[in-house]
Amino acid sequence: MASTAPSPEPSPSPSPDPSLGNPSSSSLLEAVDKLKFFLATAPSTFPASPSPPPPDEDRALNRFLLPTGELISCVLWNGLYHITGTDIVRALNFRFLAFGRPVRNTKKFEEGVFSDLRNLKSGTDATLEEPKSEFLELLFKHNCIRTQKKQKVFYW
């Protein structure tokens, strides 16, 4: 007769990112609401300017600071608003963290998100930027992307 081993203790709920200190659930959920509001309104809340800002000025970016210390940027370029795949990953990563489901394997998570983003088409959903283009240089300078290789930058 086989004996049954006691079932293991349920694992404790995942703890938030240590870089966040010890935020309360309500403060994380409040940050998620603020992020959702930013994502919904960022293009309409750019500082008013009589003429388009020069591409190398900070006024080309509308930024949101996540509680993790990372920034999400809405970038105005050639009259269109953009977001990078890296910023999309940052926003999703924070949302998972805020809902108590921190991403365990960051590399696999990023690969999955970027795989999904490959389905978005250049010209319709994104612009395909050549390596070291002026736009990629701006994005790299402001930490919106990690590399200046040829890549898609998505329309807001």
CNS distance restraints for C-alpha pairs under 8 A (distance, minus, plus):
assign (resid  13 and name CA) (resid 100 and name CA) 7.23 0.50 0.50
assign (resid  14 and name CA) (resid 100 and name CA) 6.12 0.50 0.50
assign (resid  14 and name CA) (resid 101 and name CA) 6.72 0.50 0.50
assign (resid  14 and name CA) (resid 102 and name CA) 6.99 0.50 0.50
assign (resid  15 and name CA) (resid 100 and name CA) 7.23 0.50 0.50
assign (resid  16 and name CA) (resid  20 and name CA) 7.03 0.50 0.50
assign (resid  16 and name CA) (resid  22 and name CA) 7.48 0.50 0.50
assign (resid  16 and name CA) (resid  23 and name CA) 7.99 0.50 0.50
assign (resid  16 and name CA) (resid  97 and name CA) 6.35 0.50 0.50
assign (resid  16 and name CA) (resid  98 and name CA) 7.47 0.50 0.50
assign (resid  16 and name CA) (resid 100 and name CA) 6.99 0.50 0.50
assign (resid  16 and name CA) (resid 102 and name CA) 7.14 0.50 0.50
assign (resid  17 and name CA) (resid  21 and name CA) 7.61 0.50 0.50
assign (resid  17 and name CA) (resid  68 and name CA) 7.77 0.50 0.50
assign (resid  17 and name CA) (resid  97 and name CA) 7.29 0.50 0.50
assign (resid  17 and name CA) (resid 102 and name CA) 7.70 0.50 0.50
assign (resid  18 and name CA) (resid  22 and name CA) 7.52 0.50 0.50
assign (resid  19 and name CA) (resid  68 and name CA) 6.22 0.50 0.50
assign (resid  20 and name CA) (resid  67 and name CA) 6.33 0.50 0.50
assign (resid  20 and name CA) (resid  68 and name CA) 5.62 0.50 0.50
assign (resid  23 and name CA) (resid  27 and name CA) 6.26 0.50 0.50
assign (resid  23 and name CA) (resid  28 and name CA) 6.69 0.50 0.50
assign (resid  24 and name CA) (resid  28 and name CA) 6.42 0.50 0.50
assign (resid  25 and name CA) (resid  29 and name CA) 6.14 0.50 0.50
assign (resid  25 and name CA) (resid  98 and name CA) 7.36 0.50 0.50
assign (resid  26 and name CA) (resid  30 and name CA) 5.99 0.50 0.50
assign (resid  27 and name CA) (resid  31 and name CA) 6.16 0.50 0.50
assign (resid  28 and name CA) (resid  32 and name CA) 6.28 0.50 0.50
assign (resid  28 and name CA) (resid  67 and name CA) 7.94 0.50 0.50
assign (resid  28 and name CA) (resid  98 and name CA) 5.30 0.50 0.50
assign (resid  29 and name CA) (resid  33 and name CA) 6.30 0.50 0.50
assign (resid  29 and name CA) (resid  98 and name CA) 6.40 0.50 0.50
assign (resid  29 and name CA) (resid  99 and name CA) 7.60 0.50 0.50
assign (resid  30 and name CA) (resid  34 and name CA) 6.28 0.50 0.50
assign (resid  31 and name CA) (resid  35 and name CA) 6.08 0.50 0.50
assign (resid  31 and name CA) (resid  66 and name CA) 7.44 0.50 0.50
assign (resid  31 and name CA) (resid  67 and name CA) 7.27 0.50 0.50
assign (resid  32 and name CA) (resid  36 and name CA) 6.15 0.50 0.50
assign (resid  32 and name CA) (resid  95 and name CA) 6.44 0.50 0.50
assign (resid  32 and name CA) (resid  98 and name CA) 7.18 0.50 0.50
assign (resid  33 and name CA) (resid  37 and name CA) 6.19 0.50 0.50
assign (resid  34 and name CA) (resid  38 and name CA) 6.13 0.50 0.50
assign (resid  35 and name CA) (resid  39 and name CA) 6.11 0.50 0.50
assign (resid  35 and name CA) (resid  64 and name CA) 7.38 0.50 0.50
assign (resid  35 and name CA) (resid  66 and name CA) 7.77 0.50 0.50
assign (resid  35 and name CA) (resid  91 and name CA) 7.90 0.50 0.50
assign (resid  36 and name CA) (resid  40 and name CA) 6.16 0.50 0.50
assign (resid  37 and name CA) (resid  41 and name CA) 6.05 0.50 0.50
assign (resid  38 and name CA) (resid  42 and name CA) 5.16 0.50 0.50
assign (resid  38 and name CA) (resid  64 and name CA) 7.04 0.50 0.50
assign (resid  41 and name CA) (resid  45 and name CA) 6.29 0.50 0.50
assign (resid  42 and name CA) (resid  46 and name CA) 6.78 0.50 0.50
assign (resid  42 and name CA) (resid  62 and name CA) 6.61 0.50 0.50
assign (resid  42 and name CA) (resid  74 and name CA) 6.30 0.50 0.50
assign (resid  43 and name CA) (resid  62 and name CA) 7.81 0.50 0.50
assign (resid  43 and name CA) (resid  74 and name CA) 6.86 0.50 0.50
assign (resid  43 and name CA) (resid  81 and name CA) 6.43 0.50 0.50
assign (resid  43 and name CA) (resid 156 and name CA) 7.78 0.50 0.50
assign (resid  45 and name CA) (resid  62 and name CA) 7.86 0.50 0.50
assign (resid  46 and name CA) (resid  61 and name CA) 7.96 0.50 0.50
assign (resid  46 and name CA) (resid  62 and name CA) 6.18 0.50 0.50
assign (resid  47 and name CA) (resid  59 and name CA) 7.40 0.50 0.50
assign (resid  49 and name CA) (resid  53 and name CA) 7.41 0.50 0.50
assign (resid  52 and name CA) (resid  79 and name CA) 7.47 0.50 0.50
assign (resid  53 and name CA) (resid  57 and name CA) 6.72 0.50 0.50
assign (resid  53 and name CA) (resid  59 and name CA) 6.22 0.50 0.50
assign (resid  53 and name CA) (resid  60 and name CA) 6.06 0.50 0.50
assign (resid  54 and name CA) (resid  60 and name CA) 7.38 0.50 0.50
assign (resid  55 and name CA) (resid  60 and name CA) 6.29 0.50 0.50
assign (resid  55 and name CA) (resid  77 and name CA) 6.70 0.50 0.50
assign (resid  55 and name CA) (resid 135 and name CA) 7.70 0.50 0.50
assign (resid  55 and name CA) (resid 138 and name CA) 7.49 0.50 0.50
assign (resid  56 and name CA) (resid  60 and name CA) 7.45 0.50 0.50
assign (resid  56 and name CA) (resid 138 and name CA) 6.37 0.50 0.50
assign (resid  60 and name CA) (resid  75 and name CA) 5.73 0.50 0.50
assign (resid  60 and name CA) (resid  76 and name CA) 5.00 0.50 0.50
assign (resid  60 and name CA) (resid  77 and name CA) 6.99 0.50 0.50
assign (resid  61 and name CA) (resid  73 and name CA) 6.13 0.50 0.50
assign (resid  61 and name CA) (resid  74 and name CA) 5.67 0.50 0.50
assign (resid  61 and name CA) (resid  75 and name CA) 4.59 0.50 0.50
assign (resid  61 and name CA) (resid  76 and name CA) 6.26 0.50 0.50
assign (resid  62 and name CA) (resid  73 and name CA) 5.66 0.50 0.50
assign (resid  62 and name CA) (resid  74 and name CA) 5.06 0.50 0.50
assign (resid  62 and name CA) (resid  75 and name CA) 6.45 0.50 0.50
assign (resid  63 and name CA) (resid  71 and name CA) 6.28 0.50 0.50
assign (resid  63 and name CA) (resid  72 and name CA) 5.60 0.50 0.50
assign (resid  63 and name CA) (resid  73 and name CA) 4.42 0.50 0.50
assign (resid  63 and name CA) (resid  74 and name CA) 6.25 0.50 0.50
assign (resid  64 and name CA) (resid  71 and name CA) 5.45 0.50 0.50
assign (resid  64 and name CA) (resid  72 and name CA) 5.11 0.50 0.50
assign (resid  64 and name CA) (resid  73 and name CA) 6.41 0.50 0.50
assign (resid  65 and name CA) (resid  69 and name CA) 6.25 0.50 0.50
assign (resid  65 and name CA) (resid  70 and name CA) 5.94 0.50 0.50
assign (resid  65 and name CA) (resid  71 and name CA) 4.60 0.50 0.50
assign (resid  65 and name CA) (resid  72 and name CA) 6.58 0.50 0.50
assign (resid  66 and name CA) (resid  70 and name CA) 5.38 0.50 0.50
assign (resid  66 and name CA) (resid  71 and name CA) 5.93 0.50 0.50
assign (resid  66 and name CA) (resid  72 and name CA) 7.43 0.50 0.50
assign (resid  66 and name CA) (resid  94 and name CA) 7.59 0.50 0.50
assign (resid  68 and name CA) (resid  94 and name CA) 7.54 0.50 0.50
assign (resid  70 and name CA) (resid  90 and name CA) 7.48 0.50 0.50
assign (resid  71 and name CA) (resid  87 and name CA) 7.62 0.50 0.50
assign (resid  71 and name CA) (resid 144 and name CA) 7.92 0.50 0.50
assign (resid  72 and name CA) (resid  87 and name CA) 5.32 0.50 0.50
assign (resid  72 and name CA) (resid  88 and name CA) 7.88 0.50 0.50
assign (resid  72 and name CA) (resid  90 and name CA) 7.27 0.50 0.50
assign (resid  72 and name CA) (resid  91 and name CA) 7.07 0.50 0.50
assign (resid  72 and name CA) (resid 144 and name CA) 7.46 0.50 0.50
assign (resid  73 and name CA) (resid  83 and name CA) 6.44 0.50 0.50
assign (resid  73 and name CA) (resid  87 and name CA) 6.94 0.50 0.50
assign (resid  73 and name CA) (resid 144 and name CA) 6.84 0.50 0.50
assign (resid  74 and name CA) (resid  81 and name CA) 6.34 0.50 0.50
assign (resid  74 and name CA) (resid  82 and name CA) 5.74 0.50 0.50
assign (resid  74 and name CA) (resid  83 and name CA) 5.53 0.50 0.50
assign (resid  74 and name CA) (resid 156 and name CA) 7.47 0.50 0.50
assign (resid  75 and name CA) (resid  81 and name CA) 5.38 0.50 0.50
assign (resid  75 and name CA) (resid  82 and name CA) 5.01 0.50 0.50
assign (resid  75 and name CA) (resid  83 and name CA) 6.39 0.50 0.50
assign (resid  76 and name CA) (resid  80 and name CA) 5.56 0.50 0.50
assign (resid  76 and name CA) (resid  81 and name CA) 4.55 0.50 0.50
assign (resid  76 and name CA) (resid  82 and name CA) 6.40 0.50 0.50
assign (resid  77 and name CA) (resid  81 and name CA) 6.35 0.50 0.50
assign (resid  77 and name CA) (resid  82 and name CA) 7.35 0.50 0.50
assign (resid  77 and name CA) (resid 135 and name CA) 7.46 0.50 0.50
assign (resid  80 and name CA) (resid 155 and name CA) 7.18 0.50 0.50
assign (resid  80 and name CA) (resid 156 and name CA) 7.96 0.50 0.50
assign (resid  81 and name CA) (resid 155 and name CA) 5.87 0.50 0.50
assign (resid  81 and name CA) (resid 156 and name CA) 5.25 0.50 0.50
assign (resid  82 and name CA) (resid 153 and name CA) 6.43 0.50 0.50
assign (resid  82 and name CA) (resid 154 and name CA) 5.34 0.50 0.50
assign (resid  82 and name CA) (resid 155 and name CA) 4.44 0.50 0.50
assign (resid  82 and name CA) (resid 156 and name CA) 4.78 0.50 0.50
assign (resid  83 and name CA) (resid  87 and name CA) 6.56 0.50 0.50
assign (resid  83 and name CA) (resid  88 and name CA) 7.20 0.50 0.50
assign (resid  83 and name CA) (resid 153 and name CA) 6.21 0.50 0.50
assign (resid  83 and name CA) (resid 154 and name CA) 5.27 0.50 0.50
assign (resid  83 and name CA) (resid 155 and name CA) 6.35 0.50 0.50
assign (resid  83 and name CA) (resid 156 and name CA) 5.94 0.50 0.50
assign (resid  84 and name CA) (resid  88 and name CA) 6.37 0.50 0.50
assign (resid  84 and name CA) (resid 144 and name CA) 6.51 0.50 0.50
assign (resid  84 and name CA) (resid 145 and name CA) 6.79 0.50 0.50
assign (resid  84 and name CA) (resid 152 and name CA) 7.64 0.50 0.50
assign (resid  84 and name CA) (resid 153 and name CA) 5.04 0.50 0.50
assign (resid  84 and name CA) (resid 154 and name CA) 5.91 0.50 0.50
assign (resid  85 and name CA) (resid  89 and name CA) 6.22 0.50 0.50
assign (resid  85 and name CA) (resid 114 and name CA) 6.89 0.50 0.50
assign (resid  85 and name CA) (resid 117 and name CA) 7.47 0.50 0.50
assign (resid  85 and name CA) (resid 145 and name CA) 7.82 0.50 0.50
assign (resid  85 and name CA) (resid 152 and name CA) 7.79 0.50 0.50
assign (resid  85 and name CA) (resid 153 and name CA) 6.85 0.50 0.50
assign (resid  85 and name CA) (resid 154 and name CA) 7.25 0.50 0.50
assign (resid  86 and name CA) (resid  90 and name CA) 6.27 0.50 0.50
assign (resid  86 and name CA) (resid 144 and name CA) 6.55 0.50 0.50
assign (resid  86 and name CA) (resid 145 and name CA) 5.79 0.50 0.50
assign (resid  86 and name CA) (resid 146 and name CA) 7.62 0.50 0.50
assign (resid  87 and name CA) (resid  91 and name CA) 6.17 0.50 0.50
assign (resid  87 and name CA) (resid 144 and name CA) 6.36 0.50 0.50
assign (resid  87 and name CA) (resid 145 and name CA) 7.72 0.50 0.50
assign (resid  88 and name CA) (resid  92 and name CA) 6.24 0.50 0.50
assign (resid  89 and name CA) (resid  93 and name CA) 5.90 0.50 0.50
assign (resid  89 and name CA) (resid 110 and name CA) 6.45 0.50 0.50
assign (resid  89 and name CA) (resid 113 and name CA) 6.81 0.50 0.50
assign (resid  90 and name CA) (resid  94 and name CA) 6.18 0.50 0.50
assign (resid  91 and name CA) (resid  95 and name CA) 6.30 0.50 0.50
assign (resid  92 and name CA) (resid  96 and name CA) 6.27 0.50 0.50
assign (resid  93 and name CA) (resid  97 and name CA) 6.26 0.50 0.50
assign (resid  93 and name CA) (resid 102 and name CA) 7.27 0.50 0.50
assign (resid  93 and name CA) (resid 103 and name CA) 6.61 0.50 0.50
assign (resid  94 and name CA) (resid  98 and name CA) 6.02 0.50 0.50
assign (resid  94 and name CA) (resid 102 and name CA) 7.99 0.50 0.50
assign (resid  95 and name CA) (resid  99 and name CA) 6.24 0.50 0.50
assign (resid  96 and name CA) (resid 100 and name CA) 6.49 0.50 0.50
assign (resid  96 and name CA) (resid 101 and name CA) 4.99 0.50 0.50
assign (resid  96 and name CA) (resid 102 and name CA) 5.39 0.50 0.50
assign (resid  96 and name CA) (resid 103 and name CA) 6.79 0.50 0.50
assign (resid  97 and name CA) (resid 101 and name CA) 5.23 0.50 0.50
assign (resid  97 and name CA) (resid 102 and name CA) 4.18 0.50 0.50
assign (resid  97 and name CA) (resid 103 and name CA) 7.02 0.50 0.50
assign (resid  98 and name CA) (resid 102 and name CA) 7.73 0.50 0.50
assign (resid 103 and name CA) (resid 109 and name CA) 7.09 0.50 0.50
assign (resid 105 and name CA) (resid 109 and name CA) 6.20 0.50 0.50
assign (resid 106 and name CA) (resid 110 and name CA) 6.07 0.50 0.50
assign (resid 107 and name CA) (resid 111 and name CA) 6.15 0.50 0.50
assign (resid 108 and name CA) (resid 112 and name CA) 6.17 0.50 0.50
assign (resid 109 and name CA) (resid 113 and name CA) 6.31 0.50 0.50
assign (resid 110 and name CA) (resid 114 and name CA) 6.02 0.50 0.50
assign (resid 111 and name CA) (resid 115 and name CA) 5.94 0.50 0.50
assign (resid 112 and name CA) (resid 116 and name CA) 6.33 0.50 0.50
assign (resid 113 and name CA) (resid 117 and name CA) 6.22 0.50 0.50
assign (resid 114 and name CA) (resid 118 and name CA) 6.25 0.50 0.50
assign (resid 115 and name CA) (resid 119 and name CA) 7.44 0.50 0.50
assign (resid 116 and name CA) (resid 120 and name CA) 7.85 0.50 0.50
assign (resid 120 and name CA) (resid 124 and name CA) 7.72 0.50 0.50
assign (resid 120 and name CA) (resid 125 and name CA) 5.60 0.50 0.50
assign (resid 120 and name CA) (resid 126 and name CA) 6.95 0.50 0.50
assign (resid 121 and name CA) (resid 125 and name CA) 5.33 0.50 0.50
assign (resid 121 and name CA) (resid 126 and name CA) 6.21 0.50 0.50
assign (resid 122 and name CA) (resid 126 and name CA) 4.68 0.50 0.50
assign (resid 122 and name CA) (resid 127 and name CA) 5.13 0.50 0.50
assign (resid 122 and name CA) (resid 128 and name CA) 5.77 0.50 0.50
assign (resid 122 and name CA) (resid 152 and name CA) 7.09 0.50 0.50
assign (resid 123 and name CA) (resid 127 and name CA) 5.61 0.50 0.50
assign (resid 123 and name CA) (resid 128 and name CA) 7.69 0.50 0.50
assign (resid 125 and name CA) (resid 154 and name CA) 6.03 0.50 0.50
assign (resid 125 and name CA) (resid 155 and name CA) 5.73 0.50 0.50
assign (resid 126 and name CA) (resid 152 and name CA) 5.93 0.50 0.50
assign (resid 126 and name CA) (resid 153 and name CA) 5.43 0.50 0.50
assign (resid 126 and name CA) (resid 154 and name CA) 4.06 0.50 0.50
assign (resid 126 and name CA) (resid 155 and name CA) 5.17 0.50 0.50
assign (resid 127 and name CA) (resid 152 and name CA) 5.49 0.50 0.50
assign (resid 127 and name CA) (resid 153 and name CA) 5.41 0.50 0.50
assign (resid 127 and name CA) (resid 154 and name CA) 6.37 0.50 0.50
assign (resid 127 and name CA) (resid 155 and name CA) 7.41 0.50 0.50
assign (resid 128 and name CA) (resid 150 and name CA) 7.16 0.50 0.50
assign (resid 128 and name CA) (resid 151 and name CA) 5.67 0.50 0.50
assign (resid 128 and name CA) (resid 152 and name CA) 4.39 0.50 0.50
assign (resid 128 and name CA) (resid 153 and name CA) 6.47 0.50 0.50
assign (resid 129 and name CA) (resid 133 and name CA) 6.60 0.50 0.50
assign (resid 129 and name CA) (resid 135 and name CA) 7.60 0.50 0.50
assign (resid 129 and name CA) (resid 136 and name CA) 7.08 0.50 0.50
assign (resid 129 and name CA) (resid 150 and name CA) 5.55 0.50 0.50
assign (resid 129 and name CA) (resid 151 and name CA) 5.48 0.50 0.50
assign (resid 129 and name CA) (resid 152 and name CA) 6.00 0.50 0.50
assign (resid 129 and name CA) (resid 153 and name CA) 7.12 0.50 0.50
assign (resid 130 and name CA) (resid 149 and name CA) 7.18 0.50 0.50
assign (resid 130 and name CA) (resid 150 and name CA) 4.64 0.50 0.50
assign (resid 130 and name CA) (resid 151 and name CA) 6.98 0.50 0.50
assign (resid 131 and name CA) (resid 136 and name CA) 7.36 0.50 0.50
assign (resid 131 and name CA) (resid 148 and name CA) 5.57 0.50 0.50
assign (resid 131 and name CA) (resid 149 and name CA) 4.60 0.50 0.50
assign (resid 131 and name CA) (resid 150 and name CA) 4.42 0.50 0.50
assign (resid 131 and name CA) (resid 151 and name CA) 7.66 0.50 0.50
assign (resid 132 and name CA) (resid 136 and name CA) 5.79 0.50 0.50
assign (resid 132 and name CA) (resid 137 and name CA) 5.94 0.50 0.50
assign (resid 132 and name CA) (resid 148 and name CA) 5.24 0.50 0.50
assign (resid 132 and name CA) (resid 149 and name CA) 6.74 0.50 0.50
assign (resid 132 and name CA) (resid 150 and name CA) 7.72 0.50 0.50
assign (resid 133 and name CA) (resid 137 and name CA) 6.14 0.50 0.50
assign (resid 133 and name CA) (resid 148 and name CA) 7.83 0.50 0.50
assign (resid 134 and name CA) (resid 138 and name CA) 6.36 0.50 0.50
assign (resid 135 and name CA) (resid 139 and name CA) 6.32 0.50 0.50
assign (resid 136 and name CA) (resid 140 and name CA) 5.93 0.50 0.50
assign (resid 136 and name CA) (resid 145 and name CA) 7.85 0.50 0.50
assign (resid 136 and name CA) (resid 148 and name CA) 5.76 0.50 0.50
assign (resid 137 and name CA) (resid 141 and name CA) 5.99 0.50 0.50
assign (resid 137 and name CA) (resid 148 and name CA) 6.84 0.50 0.50
assign (resid 138 and name CA) (resid 142 and name CA) 6.39 0.50 0.50
assign (resid 139 and name CA) (resid 143 and name CA) 6.20 0.50 0.50
assign (resid 139 and name CA) (resid 144 and name CA) 4.97 0.50 0.50
assign (resid 139 and name CA) (resid 145 and name CA) 5.89 0.50 0.50
assign (resid 140 and name CA) (resid 144 and name CA) 5.79 0.50 0.50
assign (resid 140 and name CA) (resid 145 and name CA) 5.18 0.50 0.50
assign (resid 140 and name CA) (resid 146 and name CA) 6.44 0.50 0.50
assign (resid 140 and name CA) (resid 147 and name CA) 6.80 0.50 0.50
assign (resid 140 and name CA) (resid 148 and name CA) 6.73 0.50 0.50
